[in-house]
Amino acid sequence: WHVKGFDVLIKAWGRICRRYPDWKLQIAGESTGKGHDYLQKVVDESKCLGQFEFLGYQNNLLPFYQQSSIFVLSSRYEGFGMVLIEAMSQGCAPIACDYKGRQIEIISSNEIGIICPVDNIQSLADSISQMIDDETVRIKCQTKAIERSQYYTLSNIMDKWNDIIIKTTL
């Protein structure tokens, strides 16, 4: 949970959730022991219990992506955000905390989504609010996210690898 920044996401949601009573934050992933207890305490302090749900470990996230409008990657450290691309491919407007420029490679413009600094609760809260408040921007980001995710399809990546291999062997 620490690496994924779930505490930052919950705190950000806690700052804005009362303005959006029809919206719910769902977090998928295994959390046990002291980590789960800590996250539950953060949820309790946020005072938005009816607008929050721990989904636990999920074998298949596609139905959740398909039912969601926004996907937030709140990670403190993230290599290549495959989960971000998966959510984008299903029409989620993306918000991502950018660790060392890795997520900005995926969300390459503000037409695709919003990039936030890592560990910045207020910036994340403001970004979520912006995406909720401006339906026009949200819908545009959803459409552009689907388009951008196509860049990472297997056939496209294989073509790029093939080009690299051919160029290096010539």
Buried (B, 14 or more C-beta within 10 A) or exposed (E): BEEBBBBBBBBBBBBBBEEBEEBBBEBBBEBEEEBBEBBBEBBEEBEBEEBBEBEEEEEEBEEBBEEBBBBBBBBBEBEEBEBBBBBBBBBBBBBBBBBEEBBBEBBBEEBBBBBBEBBBBEBBBBBBBEBBEEEEBBEBBBBBBBEBBEEBEEEEEEEEEEEEEEEEEE
